[in-house]
Amino acid sequence: MVFSSLTTPQMCGLFAKHLSFHIIGALVISLGDAAFYKFALTEQRKKAYADFHRNYDSMKDFQETRKADIFQSTKSFWNVKNFFGWSSVEVCH
């Protein structure tokens, strides 16, 4: 009598039930992570890049880099004067 009141374990359809539960859970979590990444990180990066390029002067940056002798293909104002031995001649930029 005691044995008849025990329920038998569910084996038929158990894998499909657990699989559908985990697939739905993984889908919800991945969509939540994607939304968090887009709104928390990507939008702030876009705003930071837009702010940077709004005030960026490429010619000023090029001239500063050129004067610092970072480029190998261009010579700065002081190197041109020293290379040719000109001390009082103004070199055009």
PyMOL Python script that loads the backbone (N, CA, C, O; Angstrom):
from pymol import cmd

cmd.read_pdbstr("""\
ATOM      1  N   MET A   1       0.814  -1.178   0.000  1.00  0.00           N
ATOM      2  CA  MET A   1       0.000   0.000   0.000  1.00  0.00           C
ATOM      3  C   MET A   1       0.871   1.261   0.000  1.00  0.00           C
ATOM      4  O   MET A   1       0.524   2.245  -0.654  1.00  0.00           O
ATOM      5  N   VAL A   2       1.939   1.246   0.687  1.00  0.00           N
ATOM      6  CA  VAL A   2       2.820   2.383   0.762  1.00  0.00           C
ATOM      7  C   VAL A   2       3.461   2.649  -0.587  1.00  0.00           C
ATOM      8  O   VAL A   2       3.674   3.803  -0.959  1.00  0.00           O
ATOM      9  N   PHE A   3       3.768   1.595  -1.318  1.00  0.00           N
ATOM     10  CA  PHE A   3       4.438   1.745  -2.603  1.00  0.00           C
ATOM     11  C   PHE A   3       3.534   2.311  -3.686  1.00  0.00           C
ATOM     12  O   PHE A   3       4.032   2.935  -4.623  1.00  0.00           O
ATOM     13  N   SER A   4       2.264   2.124  -3.596  1.00  0.00           N
ATOM     14  CA  SER A   4       1.349   2.616  -4.617  1.00  0.00           C
ATOM     15  C   SER A   4       1.144   4.134  -4.508  1.00  0.00           C
ATOM     16  O   SER A   4       0.756   4.762  -5.493  1.00  0.00           O
ATOM     17  N   SER A   5       1.393   4.736  -3.348  1.00  0.00           N
ATOM     18  CA  SER A   5       1.213   6.172  -3.208  1.00  0.00           C
ATOM     19  C   SER A   5       2.412   6.959  -3.730  1.00  0.00           C
ATOM     20  O   SER A   5       2.298   8.171  -3.917  1.00  0.00           O
ATOM     21  N   LEU A   6       3.557   6.320  -3.973  1.00  0.00           N
ATOM     22  CA  LEU A   6       4.727   7.006  -4.523  1.00  0.00           C
ATOM     23  C   LEU A   6       4.529   7.263  -6.010  1.00  0.00           C
ATOM     24  O   LEU A   6       4.010   6.407  -6.727  1.00  0.00           O
ATOM     25  N   THR A   7       4.939   8.434  -6.476  1.00  0.00           N
ATOM     26  CA  THR A   7       4.796   8.750  -7.895  1.00  0.00           C
ATOM     27  C   THR A   7       6.042   8.293  -8.641  1.00  0.00           C
ATOM     28  O   THR A   7       7.143   8.302  -8.091  1.00  0.00           O
ATOM     29  N   THR A   8       5.871   7.911  -9.843  1.00  0.00           N
ATOM     30  CA  THR A   8       6.998   7.485 -10.672  1.00  0.00           C
ATOM     31  C   THR A   8       7.628   8.720 -11.299  1.00  0.00           C
ATOM     32  O   THR A   8       6.922   9.679 -11.612  1.00  0.00           O
ATOM     33  N   PRO A   9       8.933   8.714 -11.485  1.00  0.00           N
ATOM     34  CA  PRO A   9       9.583   9.879 -12.093  1.00  0.00           C
ATOM     35  C   PRO A   9       9.165  10.063 -13.541  1.00  0.00           C
ATOM     36  O   PRO A   9       8.902   9.101 -14.262  1.00  0.00           O
ATOM     37  N   GLN A  10       9.108  11.329 -13.948  1.00  0.00           N
ATOM     38  CA  GLN A  10       8.713  11.641 -15.323  1.00  0.00           C
ATOM     39  C   GLN A  10       9.940  11.506 -16.208  1.00  0.00           C
ATOM     40  O   GLN A  10      10.894  12.265 -16.039  1.00  0.00           O
ATOM     41  N   MET A  11       9.948  10.585 -17.129  1.00  0.00           N
ATOM     42  CA  MET A  11      11.068  10.393 -18.033  1.00  0.00           C
ATOM     43  C   MET A  11      10.704  10.793 -19.468  1.00  0.00           C
ATOM     44  O   MET A  11      11.564  11.231 -20.232  1.00  0.00           O
ATOM     45  N   CYS A  12       9.463  10.644 -19.817  1.00  0.00           N
ATOM     46  CA  CYS A  12       9.043  10.958 -21.182  1.00  0.00           C
ATOM     47  C   CYS A  12       8.853  12.476 -21.308  1.00  0.00           C
ATOM     48  O   CYS A  12       8.012  13.055 -20.620  1.00  0.00           O
ATOM     49  N   GLY A  13       9.634  13.120 -22.185  1.00  0.00           N
ATOM     50  CA  GLY A  13       9.517  14.546 -22.424  1.00  0.00           C
ATOM     51  C   GLY A  13      10.294  15.407 -21.444  1.00  0.00           C
ATOM     52  O   GLY A  13      10.199  16.633 -21.495  1.00  0.00           O
ATOM     53  N   LEU A  14      11.066  14.787 -20.546  1.00  0.00           N
ATOM     54  CA  LEU A  14      11.810  15.550 -19.546  1.00  0.00           C
ATOM     55  C   LEU A  14      12.911  16.387 -20.200  1.00  0.00           C
ATOM     56  O   LEU A  14      13.109  17.548 -19.843  1.00  0.00           O
ATOM     57  N   PHE A  15      13.623  15.795 -21.153  1.00  0.00           N
ATOM     58  CA  PHE A  15      14.705  16.518 -21.828  1.00  0.00           C
ATOM     59  C   PHE A  15      14.164  17.713 -22.619  1.00  0.00           C
ATOM     60  O   PHE A  15      14.742  18.799 -22.565  1.00  0.00           O
ATOM     61  N   ALA A  16      13.070  17.526 -23.344  1.00  0.00           N
ATOM     62  CA  ALA A  16      12.477  18.607 -24.131  1.00  0.00           C
ATOM     63  C   ALA A  16      11.980  19.731 -23.223  1.00  0.00           C
ATOM     64  O   ALA A  16      12.086  20.907 -23.570  1.00  0.00           O
ATOM     65  N   LYS A  17      11.438  19.367 -22.060  1.00  0.00           N
ATOM     66  CA  LYS A  17      10.952  20.378 -21.123  1.00  0.00           C
ATOM     67  C   LYS A  17      12.114  21.221 -20.585  1.00  0.00           C
ATOM     68  O   LYS A  17      12.032  22.448 -20.549  1.00  0.00           O
ATOM     69  N   HIS A  18      13.182  20.561 -20.173  1.00  0.00           N
ATOM     70  CA  HIS A  18      14.335  21.290 -19.643  1.00  0.00           C
ATOM     71  C   HIS A  18      15.054  22.085 -20.742  1.00  0.00           C
ATOM     72  O   HIS A  18      15.534  23.193 -20.501  1.00  0.00           O
ATOM     73  N   LEU A  19      15.120  21.519 -21.927  1.00  0.00           N
ATOM     74  CA  LEU A  19      15.782  22.203 -23.027  1.00  0.00           C
ATOM     75  C   LEU A  19      15.036  23.475 -23.413  1.00  0.00           C
ATOM     76  O   LEU A  19      15.660  24.516 -23.622  1.00  0.00           O
ATOM     77  N   SER A  20      13.724  23.408 -23.510  1.00  0.00           N
ATOM     78  CA  SER A  20      12.952  24.605 -23.872  1.00  0.00           C
ATOM     79  C   SER A  20      13.079  25.668 -22.777  1.00  0.00           C
ATOM     80  O   SER A  20      13.152  26.859 -23.083  1.00  0.00           O
ATOM     81  N   PHE A  21      13.106  25.260 -21.526  1.00  0.00           N
ATOM     82  CA  PHE A  21      13.268  26.212 -20.423  1.00  0.00           C
ATOM     83  C   PHE A  21      14.625  26.912 -20.515  1.00  0.00           C
ATOM     84  O   PHE A  21      14.702  28.130 -20.353  1.00  0.00           O
ATOM     85  N   HIS A  22      15.688  26.159 -20.772  1.00  0.00           N
ATOM     86  CA  HIS A  22      17.025  26.742 -20.826  1.00  0.00           C
ATOM     87  C   HIS A  22      17.244  27.575 -22.089  1.00  0.00           C
ATOM     88  O   HIS A  22      17.978  28.563 -22.049  1.00  0.00           O
ATOM     89  N   ILE A  23      16.635  27.204 -23.187  1.00  0.00           N
ATOM     90  CA  ILE A  23      16.754  28.007 -24.417  1.00  0.00           C
ATOM     91  C   ILE A  23      16.064  29.353 -24.223  1.00  0.00           C
ATOM     92  O   ILE A  23      16.612  30.387 -24.603  1.00  0.00           O
ATOM     93  N   ILE A  24      14.893  29.352 -23.649  1.00  0.00           N
ATOM     94  CA  ILE A  24      14.176  30.607 -23.409  1.00  0.00           C
ATOM     95  C   ILE A  24      14.949  31.479 -22.421  1.00  0.00           C
ATOM     96  O   ILE A  24      15.057  32.691 -22.608  1.00  0.00           O
ATOM     97  N   GLY A  25      15.487  30.859 -21.369  1.00  0.00           N
ATOM     98  CA  GLY A  25      16.284  31.612 -20.397  1.00  0.00           C
ATOM     99  C   GLY A  25      17.533  32.207 -21.024  1.00  0.00           C
ATOM    100  O   GLY A  25      17.871  33.359 -20.752  1.00  0.00           O
ATOM    101  N   ALA A  26      18.226  31.437 -21.864  1.00  0.00           N
ATOM    102  CA  ALA A  26      19.430  31.942 -22.524  1.00  0.00           C
ATOM    103  C   ALA A  26      19.091  33.084 -23.480  1.00  0.00           C
ATOM    104  O   ALA A  26      19.856  34.043 -23.589  1.00  0.00           O
ATOM    105  N   LEU A  27      17.970  32.995 -24.166  1.00  0.00           N
ATOM    106  CA  LEU A  27      17.544  34.047 -25.084  1.00  0.00           C
ATOM    107  C   LEU A  27      17.239  35.344 -24.325  1.00  0.00           C
ATOM    108  O   LEU A  27      17.638  36.427 -24.753  1.00  0.00           O
ATOM    109  N   VAL A  28      16.542  35.228 -23.214  1.00  0.00           N
ATOM    110  CA  VAL A  28      16.201  36.415 -22.414  1.00  0.00           C
ATOM    111  C   VAL A  28      17.459  37.061 -21.858  1.00  0.00           C
ATOM    112  O   VAL A  28      17.597  38.283 -21.907  1.00  0.00           O
ATOM    113  N   ILE A  29      18.378  36.264 -21.333  1.00  0.00           N
ATOM    114  CA  ILE A  29      19.615  36.806 -20.760  1.00  0.00           C
ATOM    115  C   ILE A  29      20.478  37.451 -21.842  1.00  0.00           C
ATOM    116  O   ILE A  29      21.041  38.523 -21.620  1.00  0.00           O
ATOM    117  N   SER A  30      20.591  36.817 -23.003  1.00  0.00           N
ATOM    118  CA  SER A  30      21.426  37.396 -24.064  1.00  0.00           C
ATOM    119  C   SER A  30      20.827  38.690 -24.600  1.00  0.00           C
ATOM    120  O   SER A  30      21.573  39.620 -24.904  1.00  0.00           O
ATOM    121  N   LEU A  31      19.520  38.780 -24.725  1.00  0.00           N
ATOM    122  CA  LEU A  31      18.894  40.030 -25.167  1.00  0.00           C
ATOM    123  C   LEU A  31      19.070  41.131 -24.120  1.00  0.00           C
ATOM    124  O   LEU A  31      19.278  42.294 -24.467  1.00  0.00           O
ATOM    125  N   GLY A  32      18.987  40.765 -22.854  1.00  0.00           N
ATOM    126  CA  GLY A  32      19.219  41.743 -21.793  1.00  0.00           C
ATOM    127  C   GLY A  32      20.654  42.250 -21.803  1.00  0.00           C
ATOM    128  O   GLY A  32      20.892  43.446 -21.637  1.00  0.00           O
ATOM    129  N   ASP A  33      21.613  41.342 -21.997  1.00  0.00           N
ATOM    130  CA  ASP A  33      23.024  41.748 -22.069  1.00  0.00           C
ATOM    131  C   ASP A  33      23.285  42.637 -23.284  1.00  0.00           C
ATOM    132  O   ASP A  33      24.026  43.616 -23.192  1.00  0.00           O
ATOM    133  N   ALA A  34      22.683  42.301 -24.410  1.00  0.00           N
ATOM    134  CA  ALA A  34      22.883  43.109 -25.615  1.00  0.00           C
ATOM    135  C   ALA A  34      22.303  44.515 -25.443  1.00  0.00           C
ATOM    136  O   ALA A  34      22.914  45.497 -25.864  1.00  0.00           O
ATOM    137  N   ALA A  35      21.140  44.605 -24.832  1.00  0.00           N
ATOM    138  CA  ALA A  35      20.536  45.919 -24.595  1.00  0.00           C
ATOM    139  C   ALA A  35      21.364  46.729 -23.611  1.00  0.00           C
ATOM    140  O   ALA A  35      21.546  47.932 -23.800  1.00  0.00           O
ATOM    141  N   PHE A  36      21.869  46.087 -22.565  1.00  0.00           N
ATOM    142  CA  PHE A  36      22.721  46.779 -21.595  1.00  0.00           C
ATOM    143  C   PHE A  36      23.982  47.294 -22.269  1.00  0.00           C
ATOM    144  O   PHE A  36      24.377  48.437 -22.039  1.00  0.00           O
ATOM    145  N   TYR A  37      24.623  46.477 -23.097  1.00  0.00           N
ATOM    146  CA  TYR A  37      25.851  46.879 -23.775  1.00  0.00           C
ATOM    147  C   TYR A  37      25.592  48.055 -24.705  1.00  0.00           C
ATOM    148  O   TYR A  37      26.383  48.997 -24.760  1.00  0.00           O
ATOM    149  N   LYS A  38      24.476  47.999 -25.441  1.00  0.00           N
ATOM    150  CA  LYS A  38      24.182  49.075 -26.384  1.00  0.00           C
ATOM    151  C   LYS A  38      23.944  50.400 -25.673  1.00  0.00           C
ATOM    152  O   LYS A  38      24.518  51.420 -26.052  1.00  0.00           O
ATOM    153  N   PHE A  39      23.109  50.390 -24.656  1.00  0.00           N
ATOM    154  CA  PHE A  39      22.725  51.650 -24.025  1.00  0.00           C
ATOM    155  C   PHE A  39      23.733  52.129 -22.987  1.00  0.00           C
ATOM    156  O   PHE A  39      23.871  53.336 -22.787  1.00  0.00           O
ATOM    157  N   ALA A  40      24.432  51.232 -22.330  1.00  0.00           N
ATOM    158  CA  ALA A  40      25.363  51.646 -21.285  1.00  0.00           C
ATOM    159  C   ALA A  40      26.736  51.990 -21.848  1.00  0.00           C
ATOM    160  O   ALA A  40      27.386  52.910 -21.351  1.00  0.00           O
ATOM    161  N   LEU A  41      27.190  51.278 -22.863  1.00  0.00           N
ATOM    162  CA  LEU A  41      28.545  51.482 -23.350  1.00  0.00           C
ATOM    163  C   LEU A  41      28.601  52.134 -24.729  1.00  0.00           C
ATOM    164  O   LEU A  41      29.305  53.127 -24.915  1.00  0.00           O
ATOM    165  N   THR A  42      27.882  51.599 -25.674  1.00  0.00           N
ATOM    166  CA  THR A  42      28.004  52.063 -27.053  1.00  0.00           C
ATOM    167  C   THR A  42      27.517  53.494 -27.225  1.00  0.00           C
ATOM    168  O   THR A  42      28.169  54.293 -27.897  1.00  0.00           O
ATOM    169  N   GLU A  43      26.400  53.821 -26.636  1.00  0.00           N
ATOM    170  CA  GLU A  43      25.873  55.178 -26.785  1.00  0.00           C
ATOM    171  C   GLU A  43      26.800  56.212 -26.150  1.00  0.00           C
ATOM    172  O   GLU A  43      26.956  57.309 -26.686  1.00  0.00           O
ATOM    173  N   GLN A  44      27.411  55.881 -25.022  1.00  0.00           N
ATOM    174  CA  GLN A  44      28.344  56.813 -24.392  1.00  0.00           C
ATOM    175  C   GLN A  44      29.603  56.977 -25.231  1.00  0.00           C
ATOM    176  O   GLN A  44      30.152  58.075 -25.321  1.00  0.00           O
ATOM    177  N   ARG A  45      30.065  55.886 -25.849  1.00  0.00           N
ATOM    178  CA  ARG A  45      31.234  55.995 -26.731  1.00  0.00           C
ATOM    179  C   ARG A  45      30.930  56.852 -27.948  1.00  0.00           C
ATOM    180  O   ARG A  45      31.756  57.670 -28.355  1.00  0.00           O
ATOM    181  N   LYS A  46      29.752  56.673 -28.530  1.00  0.00           N
ATOM    182  CA  LYS A  46      29.369  57.486 -29.679  1.00  0.00           C
ATOM    183  C   LYS A  46      29.333  58.967 -29.303  1.00  0.00           C
ATOM    184  O   LYS A  46      29.777  59.822 -30.068  1.00  0.00           O
ATOM    185  N   LYS A  47      28.806  59.255 -28.129  1.00  0.00           N
ATOM    186  CA  LYS A  47      28.735  60.647 -27.669  1.00  0.00           C
ATOM    187  C   LYS A  47      30.137  61.207 -27.439  1.00  0.00           C
ATOM    188  O   LYS A  47      30.403  62.360 -27.782  1.00  0.00           O
ATOM    189  N   ALA A  48      31.037  60.406 -26.864  1.00  0.00           N
ATOM    190  CA  ALA A  48      32.398  60.862 -26.613  1.00  0.00           C
ATOM    191  C   ALA A  48      33.137  61.123 -27.924  1.00  0.00           C
ATOM    192  O   ALA A  48      33.839  62.127 -28.045  1.00  0.00           O
ATOM    193  N   TYR A  49      32.988  60.235 -28.906  1.00  0.00           N
ATOM    194  CA  TYR A  49      33.619  60.450 -30.201  1.00  0.00           C
ATOM    195  C   TYR A  49      33.048  61.682 -30.902  1.00  0.00           C
ATOM    196  O   TYR A  49      33.793  62.441 -31.521  1.00  0.00           O
ATOM    197  N   ALA A  50      31.750  61.882 -30.812  1.00  0.00           N
ATOM    198  CA  ALA A  50      31.137  63.057 -31.435  1.00  0.00           C
ATOM    199  C   ALA A  50      31.641  64.340 -30.791  1.00  0.00           C
ATOM    200  O   ALA A  50      31.913  65.318 -31.487  1.00  0.00           O
ATOM    201  N   ASP A  51      31.767  64.343 -29.470  1.00  0.00           N
ATOM    202  CA  ASP A  51      32.298  65.528 -28.774  1.00  0.00           C
ATOM    203  C   ASP A  51      33.745  65.793 -29.164  1.00  0.00           C
ATOM    204  O   ASP A  51      34.141  66.945 -29.344  1.00  0.00           O
ATOM    205  N   PHE A  52      34.539  64.728 -29.294  1.00  0.00           N
ATOM    206  CA  PHE A  52      35.944  64.896 -29.671  1.00  0.00           C
ATOM    207  C   PHE A  52      36.068  65.476 -31.077  1.00  0.00           C
ATOM    208  O   PHE A  52      36.825  66.424 -31.288  1.00  0.00           O
ATOM    209  N   HIS A  53      35.341  64.922 -32.032  1.00  0.00           N
ATOM    210  CA  HIS A  53      35.471  65.370 -33.419  1.00  0.00           C
ATOM    211  C   HIS A  53      34.802  66.713 -33.675  1.00  0.00           C
ATOM    212  O   HIS A  53      35.093  67.366 -34.678  1.00  0.00           O
ATOM    213  N   ARG A  54      33.924  67.129 -32.801  1.00  0.00           N
ATOM    214  CA  ARG A  54      33.303  68.439 -32.953  1.00  0.00           C
ATOM    215  C   ARG A  54      34.331  69.548 -32.753  1.00  0.00           C
ATOM    216  O   ARG A  54      34.257  70.587 -33.410  1.00  0.00           O
ATOM    217  N   ASN A  55      35.288  69.337 -31.854  1.00  0.00           N
ATOM    218  CA  ASN A  55      36.277  70.362 -31.532  1.00  0.00           C
ATOM    219  C   ASN A  55      37.670  70.039 -32.053  1.00  0.00           C
ATOM    220  O   ASN A  55      38.625  70.736 -31.709  1.00  0.00           O
ATOM    221  N   TYR A  56      37.813  69.011 -32.867  1.00  0.00           N
ATOM    222  CA  TYR A  56      39.124  68.554 -33.305  1.00  0.00           C
ATOM    223  C   TYR A  56      39.590  69.348 -34.531  1.00  0.00           C
ATOM    224  O   TYR A  56      38.847  69.491 -35.503  1.00  0.00           O
ATOM    225  N   ASP A  57      40.820  69.859 -34.479  1.00  0.00           N
ATOM    226  CA  ASP A  57      41.420  70.569 -35.597  1.00  0.00           C
ATOM    227  C   ASP A  57      42.565  69.715 -36.128  1.00  0.00           C
ATOM    228  O   ASP A  57      43.624  69.629 -35.506  1.00  0.00           O
ATOM    229  N   SER A  58      42.351  69.091 -37.268  1.00  0.00           N
ATOM    230  CA  SER A  58      43.347  68.155 -37.795  1.00  0.00           C
ATOM    231  C   SER A  58      44.617  68.867 -38.264  1.00  0.00           C
ATOM    232  O   SER A  58      45.712  68.323 -38.122  1.00  0.00           O
ATOM    233  N   MET A  59      44.492  70.050 -38.808  1.00  0.00           N
ATOM    234  CA  MET A  59      45.692  70.764 -39.265  1.00  0.00           C
ATOM    235  C   MET A  59      46.558  71.199 -38.089  1.00  0.00           C
ATOM    236  O   MET A  59      47.785  71.143 -38.171  1.00  0.00           O
ATOM    237  N   LYS A  60      45.943  71.624 -37.012  1.00  0.00           N
ATOM    238  CA  LYS A  60      46.695  72.000 -35.819  1.00  0.00           C
ATOM    239  C   LYS A  60      47.425  70.784 -35.252  1.00  0.00           C
ATOM    240  O   LYS A  60      48.588  70.879 -34.858  1.00  0.00           O
ATOM    241  N   ASP A  61      46.746  69.652 -35.213  1.00  0.00           N
ATOM    242  CA  ASP A  61      47.360  68.427 -34.724  1.00  0.00           C
ATOM    243  C   ASP A  61      48.502  67.981 -35.641  1.00  0.00           C
ATOM    244  O   ASP A  61      49.538  67.520 -35.160  1.00  0.00           O
ATOM    245  N   PHE A  62      48.319  68.113 -36.947  1.00  0.00           N
ATOM    246  CA  PHE A  62      49.369  67.759 -37.895  1.00  0.00           C
ATOM    247  C   PHE A  62      50.597  68.643 -37.707  1.00  0.00           C
ATOM    248  O   PHE A  62      51.724  68.146 -37.709  1.00  0.00           O
ATOM    249  N   GLN A  63      50.391  69.943 -37.546  1.00  0.00           N
ATOM    250  CA  GLN A  63      51.521  70.851 -37.365  1.00  0.00           C
ATOM    251  C   GLN A  63      52.274  70.567 -36.063  1.00  0.00           C
ATOM    252  O   GLN A  63      53.504  70.604 -36.034  1.00  0.00           O
ATOM    253  N   GLU A  64      51.538  70.286 -34.994  1.00  0.00           N
ATOM    254  CA  GLU A  64      52.199  69.958 -33.729  1.00  0.00           C
ATOM    255  C   GLU A  64      52.986  68.655 -33.841  1.00  0.00           C
ATOM    256  O   GLU A  64      54.091  68.550 -33.310  1.00  0.00           O
ATOM    257  N   THR A  65      52.429  67.678 -34.520  1.00  0.00           N
ATOM    258  CA  THR A  65      53.113  66.403 -34.699  1.00  0.00           C
ATOM    259  C   THR A  65      54.329  66.571 -35.598  1.00  0.00           C
ATOM    260  O   THR A  65      55.367  65.945 -35.382  1.00  0.00           O
ATOM    261  N   ARG A  66      54.191  67.408 -36.593  1.00  0.00           N
ATOM    262  CA  ARG A  66      55.297  67.656 -37.507  1.00  0.00           C
ATOM    263  C   ARG A  66      56.450  68.376 -36.795  1.00  0.00           C
ATOM    264  O   ARG A  66      57.619  68.065 -37.023  1.00  0.00           O
ATOM    265  N   LYS A  67      56.111  69.333 -35.941  1.00  0.00           N
ATOM    266  CA  LYS A  67      57.143  70.055 -35.198  1.00  0.00           C
ATOM    267  C   LYS A  67      57.828  69.155 -34.166  1.00  0.00           C
ATOM    268  O   LYS A  67      58.976  69.399 -33.797  1.00  0.00           O
ATOM    269  N   ALA A  68      57.141  68.135 -33.710  1.00  0.00           N
ATOM    270  CA  ALA A  68      57.710  67.218 -32.721  1.00  0.00           C
ATOM    271  C   ALA A  68      58.569  66.144 -33.371  1.00  0.00           C
ATOM    272  O   ALA A  68      59.093  65.283 -32.665  1.00  0.00           O
ATOM    273  N   ASP A  69      58.730  66.161 -34.685  1.00  0.00           N
ATOM    274  CA  ASP A  69      59.526  65.190 -35.449  1.00  0.00           C
ATOM    275  C   ASP A  69      59.041  63.758 -35.287  1.00  0.00           C
ATOM    276  O   ASP A  69      59.850  62.836 -35.184  1.00  0.00           O
ATOM    277  N   ILE A  70      57.745  63.567 -35.265  1.00  0.00           N
ATOM    278  CA  ILE A  70      57.204  62.213 -35.194  1.00  0.00           C
ATOM    279  C   ILE A  70      57.136  61.595 -36.585  1.00  0.00           C
ATOM    280  O   ILE A  70      57.373  60.398 -36.747  1.00  0.00           O
ATOM    281  N   PHE A  71      56.811  62.418 -37.600  1.00  0.00           N
ATOM    282  CA  PHE A  71      56.749  61.921 -38.974  1.00  0.00           C
ATOM    283  C   PHE A  71      58.153  61.770 -39.538  1.00  0.00           C
ATOM    284  O   PHE A  71      59.007  62.628 -39.315  1.00  0.00           O
ATOM    285  N   GLN A  72      58.397  60.689 -40.266  1.00  0.00           N
ATOM    286  CA  GLN A  72      59.683  60.492 -40.921  1.00  0.00           C
ATOM    287  C   GLN A  72      59.680  61.083 -42.328  1.00  0.00           C
ATOM    288  O   GLN A  72      60.740  61.396 -42.870  1.00  0.00           O
ATOM    289  N   SER A  73      58.503  61.237 -42.920  1.00  0.00           N
ATOM    290  CA  SER A  73      58.437  61.722 -44.294  1.00  0.00           C
ATOM    291  C   SER A  73      58.453  63.241 -44.395  1.00  0.00           C
ATOM    292  O   SER A  73      58.681  63.769 -45.483  1.00  0.00           O
ATOM    293  N   THR A  74      58.225  63.949 -43.322  1.00  0.00           N
ATOM    294  CA  THR A  74      58.250  65.414 -43.342  1.00  0.00           C
ATOM    295  C   THR A  74      59.311  65.908 -42.385  1.00  0.00           C
ATOM    296  O   THR A  74      59.671  65.229 -41.423  1.00  0.00           O
ATOM    297  N   LYS A  75      59.793  67.071 -42.656  1.00  0.00           N
ATOM    298  CA  LYS A  75      60.795  67.689 -41.789  1.00  0.00           C
ATOM    299  C   LYS A  75      60.149  68.849 -41.053  1.00  0.00           C
ATOM    300  O   LYS A  75      59.300  69.549 -41.604  1.00  0.00           O
ATOM    301  N   SER A  76      60.545  69.045 -39.830  1.00  0.00           N
ATOM    302  CA  SER A  76      60.014  70.175 -39.094  1.00  0.00           C
ATOM    303  C   SER A  76      60.765  71.444 -39.498  1.00  0.00           C
ATOM    304  O   SER A  76      61.755  71.395 -40.229  1.00  0.00           O
ATOM    305  N   PHE A  77      60.278  72.558 -39.012  1.00  0.00           N
ATOM    306  CA  PHE A  77      60.862  73.845 -39.366  1.00  0.00           C
ATOM    307  C   PHE A  77      62.323  73.913 -38.925  1.00  0.00           C
ATOM    308  O   PHE A  77      63.166  74.385 -39.688  1.00  0.00           O
ATOM    309  N   TRP A  78      62.638  73.466 -37.744  1.00  0.00           N
ATOM    310  CA  TRP A  78      63.997  73.581 -37.217  1.00  0.00           C
ATOM    311  C   TRP A  78      64.947  72.615 -37.905  1.00  0.00           C
ATOM    312  O   TRP A  78      66.112  72.954 -38.114  1.00  0.00           O
ATOM    313  N   ASN A  79      64.488  71.426 -38.263  1.00  0.00           N
ATOM    314  CA  ASN A  79      65.372  70.480 -38.935  1.00  0.00           C
ATOM    315  C   ASN A  79      65.723  70.935 -40.347  1.00  0.00           C
ATOM    316  O   ASN A  79      66.838  70.689 -40.808  1.00  0.00           O
ATOM    317  N   VAL A  80      64.803  71.589 -41.036  1.00  0.00           N
ATOM    318  CA  VAL A  80      65.086  72.083 -42.384  1.00  0.00           C
ATOM    319  C   VAL A  80      66.150  73.174 -42.312  1.00  0.00           C
ATOM    320  O   VAL A  80      67.073  73.205 -43.126  1.00  0.00           O
ATOM    321  N   LYS A  81      66.018  74.064 -41.338  1.00  0.00           N
ATOM    322  CA  LYS A  81      67.009  75.123 -41.199  1.00  0.00           C
ATOM    323  C   LYS A  81      68.381  74.543 -40.856  1.00  0.00           C
ATOM    324  O   LYS A  81      69.391  74.963 -41.420  1.00  0.00           O
ATOM    325  N   ASN A  82      68.418  73.605 -39.959  1.00  0.00           N
ATOM    326  CA  ASN A  82      69.696  73.029 -39.551  1.00  0.00           C
ATOM    327  C   ASN A  82      70.296  72.150 -40.639  1.00  0.00           C
ATOM    328  O   ASN A  82      71.518  72.082 -40.772  1.00  0.00           O
ATOM    329  N   PHE A  83      69.453  71.477 -41.421  1.00  0.00           N
ATOM    330  CA  PHE A  83      69.950  70.595 -42.463  1.00  0.00           C
ATOM    331  C   PHE A  83      70.666  71.385 -43.562  1.00  0.00           C
ATOM    332  O   PHE A  83      71.729  70.977 -44.030  1.00  0.00           O
ATOM    333  N   PHE A  84      70.079  72.521 -43.973  1.00  0.00           N
ATOM    334  CA  PHE A  84      70.679  73.319 -45.033  1.00  0.00           C
ATOM    335  C   PHE A  84      71.625  74.384 -44.496  1.00  0.00           C
ATOM    336  O   PHE A  84      72.278  75.069 -45.283  1.00  0.00           O
ATOM    337  N   GLY A  85      71.718  74.542 -43.190  1.00  0.00           N
ATOM    338  CA  GLY A  85      72.599  75.533 -42.607  1.00  0.00           C
ATOM    339  C   GLY A  85      72.053  76.938 -42.680  1.00  0.00           C
ATOM    340  O   GLY A  85      72.815  77.901 -42.597  1.00  0.00           O
ATOM    341  N   TRP A  86      70.750  77.078 -42.833  1.00  0.00           N
ATOM    342  CA  TRP A  86      70.133  78.397 -42.887  1.00  0.00           C
ATOM    343  C   TRP A  86      69.761  78.805 -41.477  1.00  0.00           C
ATOM    344  O   TRP A  86      69.029  78.079 -40.803  1.00  0.00           O
ATOM    345  N   SER A  87      70.225  79.901 -41.031  1.00  0.00           N
ATOM    346  CA  SER A  87      69.870  80.340 -39.689  1.00  0.00           C
ATOM    347  C   SER A  87      68.923  81.528 -39.721  1.00  0.00           C
ATOM    348  O   SER A  87      68.138  81.712 -38.791  1.00  0.00           O
ATOM    349  N   SER A  88      68.980  82.336 -40.768  1.00  0.00           N
ATOM    350  CA  SER A  88      68.139  83.519 -40.801  1.00  0.00           C
ATOM    351  C   SER A  88      67.066  83.450 -41.870  1.00  0.00           C
ATOM    352  O   SER A  88      66.283  84.390 -42.007  1.00  0.00           O
ATOM    353  N   VAL A  89      67.004  82.359 -42.636  1.00  0.00           N
ATOM    354  CA  VAL A  89      66.012  82.242 -43.713  1.00  0.00           C
ATOM    355  C   VAL A  89      64.748  81.626 -43.144  1.00  0.00           C
ATOM    356  O   VAL A  89      64.796  80.623 -42.433  1.00  0.00           O
ATOM    357  N   GLU A  90      63.629  82.229 -43.462  1.00  0.00           N
ATOM    358  CA  GLU A  90      62.330  81.725 -42.998  1.00  0.00           C
ATOM    359  C   GLU A  90      61.858  80.664 -43.984  1.00  0.00           C
ATOM    360  O   GLU A  90      61.851  80.892 -45.194  1.00  0.00           O
ATOM    361  N   VAL A  91      61.474  79.532 -43.478  1.00  0.00           N
ATOM    362  CA  VAL A  91      61.004  78.429 -44.306  1.00  0.00           C
ATOM    363  C   VAL A  91      59.481  78.414 -44.264  1.00  0.00           C
ATOM    364  O   VAL A  91      58.880  78.496 -43.193  1.00  0.00           O
ATOM    365  N   CYS A  92      58.867  78.309 -45.432  1.00  0.00           N
ATOM    366  CA  CYS A  92      57.398  78.295 -45.511  1.00  0.00           C
ATOM    367  C   CYS A  92      56.862  76.941 -45.076  1.00  0.00           C
ATOM    368  O   CYS A  92      57.492  75.903 -45.278  1.00  0.00           O
ATOM    369  N   HIS A  93      55.710  76.981 -44.488  1.00  0.00           N
ATOM    370  CA  HIS A  93      55.070  75.720 -44.064  1.00  0.00           C
ATOM    371  C   HIS A  93      54.047  75.392 -45.079  1.00  0.00           C
ATOM    372  O   HIS A  93      53.362  74.377 -44.960  1.00  0.00           O
TER     373      HIS A  93
END
""", "prot")
cmd.dss("prot")
cmd.show_as("cartoon", "prot")
cmd.util.cbc("prot")
cmd.orient("prot")
